[in-house]
Amino acid sequence: MAKYLVHFFAFIFVIIIVPAAILIFKEDVPEGADLKEDFSSTMTSTHELTQKLTLRDAIHSKAYWQIAAGLFACGFSMNLLGSTGVPMLIDHHFKPATASFGVGLIGLVAIFSTLVLASIADRFAKRKLLFFIYFIRGLGFLGLVFSQNTWQLYLVAARWVD
């Protein structure tokens, strides 16, 4: 049974992700969008940039640490929820099936919210959008902690932004 479930999820993944990737990828990137500001006057192509930029240069840049911190915060918070969310909800007197469905619902909603947020990211400042995402995620964590009954848990899970 589990083998068929894995195949089912793989099929659903392909059905959703492949069309999304085809519709979301952009070929019309603005000129110079991938160049670092410091090098923009001396380098004319991405190929030249990647040849001159070393790992040491990247580690010493502010952008590297901003991206590393953002990815750490995202990964830590979601893995923390994934690994401790169900036991926490069980400790808060939810049935195990209800708790696992609530956390699973967060993952399901996150698939669609990520697609929506990707299209929104093309129109708004990334910094403000990222703040909004993390702010709503923080409210979501609080909502999980303060959920008293099943409908509140499912409402918080369905309103998740990732």
Secondary structure in CASP SS format (residue, H / E / C, confidence):
PFRMAT SS
TARGET T0000
AUTHOR 0000-0000-0000
METHOD secondary structure of the structure
MODEL  1
M C 1.00
A H 1.00
K H 1.00
Y H 1.00
L H 1.00
V H 1.00
H H 1.00
F H 1.00
F H 1.00
A H 1.00
F H 1.00
I H 1.00
F H 1.00
V H 1.00
I H 1.00
I H 1.00
I H 1.00
V H 1.00
P H 1.00
A H 1.00
A H 1.00
I H 1.00
L H 1.00
I H 1.00
F C 1.00
K C 1.00
E C 1.00
D C 1.00
V C 1.00
P C 1.00
E C 1.00
G C 1.00
A C 1.00
D C 1.00
L C 1.00
K C 1.00
E H 1.00
D H 1.00
F H 1.00
S C 1.00
S C 1.00
T C 1.00
M C 1.00
T C 1.00
S C 1.00
T H 1.00
H H 1.00
E H 1.00
L H 1.00
T H 1.00
Q H 1.00
K H 1.00
L C 1.00
T C 1.00
L H 1.00
R H 1.00
D H 1.00
A H 1.00
I H 1.00
H C 1.00
S C 1.00
K H 1.00
A H 1.00
Y H 1.00
W H 1.00
Q H 1.00
I H 1.00
A H 1.00
A H 1.00
G H 1.00
L H 1.00
F H 1.00
A H 1.00
C H 1.00
G H 1.00
F H 1.00
S H 1.00
M H 1.00
N H 1.00
L H 1.00
L H 1.00
G H 1.00
S H 1.00
T H 1.00
G H 1.00
V H 1.00
P H 1.00
M H 1.00
L H 1.00
I H 1.00
D H 1.00
H C 1.00
H C 1.00
F C 1.00
K C 1.00
P H 1.00
A H 1.00
T H 1.00
A H 1.00
S H 1.00
F H 1.00
G H 1.00
V H 1.00
G H 1.00
L H 1.00
I H 1.00
G H 1.00
L H 1.00
V H 1.00
A H 1.00
I H 1.00
F H 1.00
S H 1.00
T H 1.00
L H 1.00
V H 1.00
L H 1.00
A H 1.00
S H 1.00
I H 1.00
A H 1.00
D C 1.00
R C 1.00
F C 1.00
A C 1.00
K H 1.00
R H 1.00
K H 1.00
L H 1.00
L H 1.00
F H 1.00
F H 1.00
I H 1.00
Y H 1.00
F H 1.00
I H 1.00
R H 1.00
G H 1.00
L H 1.00
G H 1.00
F H 1.00
L H 1.00
G H 1.00
L H 1.00
V H 1.00
F H 1.00
S C 1.00
Q C 1.00
N C 1.00
T H 1.00
W H 1.00
Q H 1.00
L H 1.00
Y H 1.00
L H 1.00
V H 1.00
A H 1.00
A H 1.00
R C 1.00
W C 1.00
V C 1.00
D C 1.00
END
